[in-house]
Amino acid sequence: MVKEIIINSSASQSRVAIIEDSNLVDFFVDHPEKRRMVGDIYLGKVARVLPGIRAAFIDIGLKHDAFLHFSDIGEKTEALQGIFDDDDSDDSDDVQEEPKQQNRSDRDSKQKGQSSIPKLHKGQELLVQILKEPVKDKGVRVSSSVSLPGRFCVLLPYDNKIGISKKISDFKERRRLRRIARGILPSNCGLIIRTAAMDQEEKALAGDLKYLVKQWEDLESSAKSSSPPELLFKDLSTTISVIRDLFTPDVSKVFVDSKKLYKEIRNYVQFIQPELTDKIEYYKDNESIFEVFNVEEQIRALLGRKVPLPSGGHIVIEHTEAMHVVDVNSGRYAAKKEQELNSLKTDLEASREIVRQLRLRDIGGLIVIDFIDLEEDKNRKKIYDELKKEFKKDRAKIALLPMTDFGIIQITRQRVRENILQSMTEVCPYCLGTGMLTKQSNLLHEIEEWMKRYRSSGRHKSLTLNVHPTLGSKFKEGWISNLTKMQYKYFVRLRLLEDLKMSPQKFKIIATKTGENLTDEYN
């Protein structure tokens, strides 16, 4: 399998595509106006504590206060508070923690603590790290458990655990890495060994850790001399973080079409893992890099709601406020006489494509899939097993339930930021996201109802009707136009003004002499 990272950069954004055998498997967009926020560490101040919803809101200087759920308040929060007392008085890898000794009294106190309310009060200074970026009108979600990610490991200040990525399955390698971690671990800190650390020497891990410890010491120093709200630590940009997390030895090449970004990436890789530097290549051709690698066409397909399947079926992906819904359709596929086998083949194809689309579009939250109905329980289990197998390739945390009798499978997928569709598109100003426009006949009816209300108390005899040209043409239809009929019916002089800047869904009625806007007054 040939795995490549393609980076396309322009003045407005940077786009990163990861392809395997020419197929797009991961896609990231880095917008200057919407910078990556996950991993940033702030010195905040408690704005409100709401025990009813087991959460607090933290002022970190953003438009909306950050949301801190009590479950995200780490055990070491009090130790982190010591930073201020001295002065004044994702990662995304799944990990398996090393077992720790814990006596009964510790366990009992912890169980009691789970039901109690954490000791937070308004105005309290708190060190928090962003877990999830804002989505629509919701603010960021934060945690008081701070971590600093590096190339090979993640530093956990004021913790004492050692974790190894679950993706490192070899027992001997896990034992070797744990032994190295114990040897290099600084006092009063914990460590998570990342997937990229597999087969790396102790020197590489120690160098990475030394850099993280220096970052933490700088952050501590800044926290003592700062006043909330204050940004203390800014994580890497989307592009560089992809290189940090996904540029592993199994990647054949990294192509970059920006000389500035090429130098930045090369310098970064030279620092973290010099042996991979030769795999980075500057793309010089005039033709678009995404066109050459056939990425642009695959990205365009990401924005569509309908995705074709190899045997002629298709899936439809719809977004609602509460969840994403995926519908599987067989189309014209009928290669076999038995309906059950036809449905099973289409559902299996759909399972593989759905997992790929969820990963590509970075869709998170609750996802409901409506598969084609299967009669046999063994076939339903095949679909469930196929999804589980495909989800192993996904870096996000997944939970899924077996197929119901109605052919429904429910999934939750870790959501960290807005999905690709949300980050690359805007809500239509005309339909406001519904995908439908009000019929012109209904708009004509609304205007006529407005005229009825105006006739009873209106004082102006001459009005100007401001509409979009598409609606204006409706007023001109007929041997006696609709506009003329309306004037005679309501005894008012009505002047039609067509304006391309007007929404096709709205109208504006103005008093011709005074210029006064009367629309809302009689609505």
C-alpha positions, 0 to 999 in steps of 0.5 A, spaced: 500 500 500 502 506 497 500 512 503 502 519 501 500 526 504 498 531 499 498 539 502 495 544 498 496 551 501 494 558 498 493 565 501 486 563 504 487 556 507 491 550 507 488 543 505 491 536 507 489 530 504 492 523 506 491 518 500 492 510 500 493 507 493 490 514 490 484 513 495 482 519 499 482 516 506 483 523 511 482 530 509 483 536 513 482 544 512 486 549 516 483 556 515 486 562 518 480 565 520 478 559 524 484 557 527 485 550 530 483 550 538 484 543 541 489 543 545 490 550 547 491 551 554 488 557 558 488 561 564 481 562 566 476 564 571 470 561 573 464 565 571 458 560 574 458 554 577 451 550 576 450 544 580 444 542 577 447 540 570 454 538 573 458 543 570 461 550 570 462 556 565 469 558 565 471 565 562 477 564 557 476 570 553 472 568 548 465 570 545 462 564 549 464 562 556 468 555 556 464 549 558 467 545 564 463 538 566 464 536 572 467 529 569 472 533 566 475 536 572 481 532 573 484 529 580 490 533 579 486 540 579 488 541 586 495 540 585 495 545 578 492 550 583 498 550 587 501 554 581 497 560 583 498 559 591 505 559 590 505 566 587 499 569 591 499 566 598 488 527 543 491 526 545 487 522 540 491 516 541 487 511 545 491 508 551 492 503 556 494 505 563 499 501 567 495 498 573 496 502 580 496 500 587 490 503 590 488 501 597 480 501 600 480 507 603 482 511 597 477 507 593 472 509 598 474 516 598 474 516 590 467 513 590 464 518 594 468 524 590 464 522 584 457 524 587 460 530 590 460 537 587 467 539 586 470 545 590 469 551 585 467 558 586 466 564 582 472 568 580 477 562 582 483 562 577 483 555 573 488 552 568 484 549 563 485 545 556 480 545 550 477 538 548 472 540 543 472 546 538 465 551 538 460 548 534 454 553 532 452 557 538 456 552 543 462 554 546 468 550 547 469 544 552 475 544 556 478 540 561 482 541 568 486 535 566 492 538 562 497 534 557 502 536 552 502 532 546 509 531 543 511 526 537 512 520 541 509 521 548 504 526 551 506 529 558 501 529 564 503 534 569 502 532 576 500 525 574 503 518 576 500 514 570 504 511 564 500 509 558 501 505 552 497 506 546 492 501 544 494 501 537 501 498 539 499 491 540 506 487 540 507 485 548 514 485 547 514 492 544 509 494 550 514 492 555 520 495 552 516 502 551 514 501 559 521 500 561 523 506 557 518 510 560 519 509 567 527 510 566 526 517 563 519 519 567 520 526 571 518 527 578 511 529 579 509 527 572 505 522 568 507 519 561 503 516 555 507 513 549 504 514 543 503 510 537 509 513 533 514 511 538 514 504 536 521 501 535 524 508 537 530 508 541 530 511 548 534 517 546 528 519 541 523 518 546 528 522 552 529 528 547 521 528 545 520 528 553 525 533 554 522 538 550 515 537 553 518 538 560 521 545 557 514 547 555 511 545 561 516 549 565 515 555 561 507 555 561 508 554 569 512 561 569 507 564 564 501 562 569 504 565 575 505 572 572 499 572 568 492 574 569 486 571 567 483 570 561 490 569 558 492 564 553 498 560 555 499 555 550 498 554 543 498 548 540 500 546 533 497 548 526 492 543 523 497 542 518 503 541 522 499 537 527 497 532 522 505 531 520 506 530 528 501 525 528 500 522 522 507 522 518 510 515 520 515 511 517 509 507 513 508 514 509 512 514 502 512 521 501 509 528 503 508 533 497 507 540 499 506 546 493 508 552 498 515 553 499 514 557 505 510 551 508 515 546 505 521 549 509 517 549 515 515 542 515 522 540 513 525 544 519 520 541 524 521 534 521 528 535 522 527 536 529 523 531 531 525 525 526 531 527 522 530 520 518 524 522 515 526 528 512 528 525 505 521 523 504 518 531 504 518 533 497 516 540 494 511 540 488 513 545 483 509 544 477 504 549 475 498 544 475 494 544 481 497 539 486 490 536 488 488 535 480 494 531 479 493 526 485 486 526 483 484 529 490 480 535 488 474 530 485 474 526 491 473 532 495 467 535 491 464 528 492 465 530 500 460 535 499 454 531 496 449 528 500 449 522 495 454 517 495 454 511 490 456 504 491 460 499 487 454 495 485 449 500 483 446 502 490 448 508 494 447 512 501 444 518 503 447 522 508 443 527 512 445 532 518 439 534 523 440 538 529 441 532 534 444 527 529 446 525 522 442 520 519 445 515 513 440 511 509 442 505 505 439 504 498 439 498 493 438 502 487 437 498 481 442 492 483 439 485 483 445 481 481 442 475 484 435 472 485 435 472 492 433 478 495 436 477 502 443 476 498 442 482 494 441 486 500 447 483 504 451 485 498 449 492 498 449 493 506 456 490 506 458 495 501 455 501 504 458 499 511 465 500 508 463 506 505 459 509 511 466 508 515 470 511 510 465 517 509 464 518 517 472 519 517 473 523 511 467 528 513 469 528 520 462 527 522 461 526 530 456 525 535 450 520 534 449 517 527 443 513 525 444 508 519 438 505 516 440 499 512 436 495 507 432 490 511 435 483 513 431 477 515 437 472 518 440 474 524 447 471 522 447 476 516 445 482 521 451 480 525 455 480 519 454 487 518 455 489 525 462 485 525 464 489 518 463 496 521 467 494 527 472 491 523 472 498 518 472 502 525 479 499 527 482 504 522 479 510 525 483 514 530 476 517 533 473 513 539 467 509 537 461 506 540 456 502 536 450 497 538 448 491 534 443 492 528 435 492 531 429 488 528 428 494 524 435 494 520 437 500 524 444 501 527 446 506 532 453 509 533 457 515 537 463 517 534 468 522 538 466 529 536 472 534 537 471 540 531 466 542 526 465 537 521 468 538 514 461 540 511 460 545 516 468 548 516 467 548 508 460 551 507 455 556 510 448 556 511 444 559 505 442 566 506 435 565 502 433 558 505 437 558 511 439 551 511 432 548 509 434 547 502 427 549 500 424 556 498 417 558 499 413 558 493 412 565 489 404 564 490 405 563 497 409 570 497 403 573 493 398 571 498 402 574 504 403 581 500 396 581 499 394 579 506 399 585 508 395 590 503 388 587 507 391 589 514 394 596 511 387 598 507 384 598 514 388 603 517 394 605 512 395 613 511 399 613 505 396 612 498 402 611 494 407 605 496 413 602 493 413 594 493 421 592 493 422 585 491 427 580 487 426 580 480 424 573 480 418 575 484 417 581 480 416 577 474 410 574 477 406 581 479 407 582 471 403 576 469 397 576 465 393 580 461 391 584 467 397 584 471 397 581 478 400 588 480 394 592 477 389 587 480 392 589 487 392 596 486 384 596 484 382 592 489 385 596 495 385 603 492 392 604 493 397 606 488 403 601 488 410 602 484 414 595 483 421 596 484 425 590 482 432 589 486 437 583 485 440 585 492 433 583 495 432 575 498 427 572 493 423 570 500 422 577 502 419 583 500 419 590 503 413 596 502 415 603 503 411 609 503 413 612 496 413 620 499 416 619 505 421 613 504 418 610 511 419 602 511 412 600 513 413 592 512 414 590 519 408 595 522 403 591 518 406 584 519 
